[in-house]
Amino acid sequence: VRARLVLLAVAGPLATVHRMAAERAAGLLAVVLMQARQEEELAARGRGDFLTDLAEGRIAPEDAPAQARVLGFRPGDTPLLPVVMRLAPELSPSGNWAVLARAVLEELASVGVPVLLGVRPVEGRVPLLLGLRSEGERSAVADRVAAALRAGVERAGLDRAGSQPPVVVVGVPGGWAAAGAGLRHASETATAAQGLDDRPWYDARRLDIDLLLWRLRDHPDLAAFVNRAIGPLREHDRTSRPPLLPTLQAYLAHAGRKAETARDLHLNRQTLYNRLARIGELLGTDLDDPQTVLALSLALRARRHTT
């Protein structure tokens, strides 16, 4: 926190004692501001501890509303929307989390729904619960919340150049009985989503495959599967040009529609056909076979979690 202390000579010229008093006052104000910031961060951490305990089942659903009210969260009987933001790993231990919590809460004030926001600096997470008026406003609220979270990260100075952008995952609305599981699912999904294409926010329900693959990241069978499925392409791209993995990824993303794939890659049709033929030759597979397409899609998504 930066501040400037201005001493005005109103009734007469400034004397030495006035300057000494101003210097002492500046030191005292710095201590007060530091204490306020620490208290704010401790409060944000306390809310983060409550949300984490709820997610990990240490708080019973029937006890959660009363504890939430103590923390200032009174959503009533409306659906609760779990949201988790995860920062890049290199940012999680450091940063001004008090500024982040205050900035995000100020940004969220315009959303117009009850919010309980906490911080978990060690894990680099910001968990939230929001009270919706109806489940139908989930997408609209998620858009505004994601924008507020990113604005808060920028205001707190946690958007360092070269670091991965924050990942925001939005869970499924429900009551207190589902809130804990929703927070846990969103938290794990936010970790699994790191390294994906940047989006304002991710729907936790659409990343269940990525979450499953992330949970298998240390299993040797996953690395072996990726190597069997796309190993020849990875080896080709290490030594030859043009790389073929981006072509395969775009082709599968467009569900095998060659015209759309060619437009996406800025290629003419014949060049795309030649690359697809080369991919099929290297892999010894038929790119029109549904089982092959499924295996390749899973392998491309799993390669982020393997060395």
Secondary structure, DSSP 8 states (H G I E B T S, - for coil): ----------SS---HHHHHHHHHHHHHHHHHHHHHHHHHHHHHHHHHHHHHHHHTT-S-TTTHHHHHHHTT---TTS-EEEEEEE--GGGTTSS-HHHHHHHHHHHHTTT-S-EEE--BTTTTEEEEEEE-S-GGGHHHHHHHHHHHHHHHHHHTT---TTS---EEEE---B-HHHHHHHHHHHHHHHHHTTTS---S-EEGGGGHHHHHHHHTTT-HHHHHHHHHHHHHHHHHHHHSSS-SHHHHHHHHHTTT-HHHHHHHHT--HHHHHHHHHHHHHHHT--TT-HHHHHHHHHHHHHGGG--
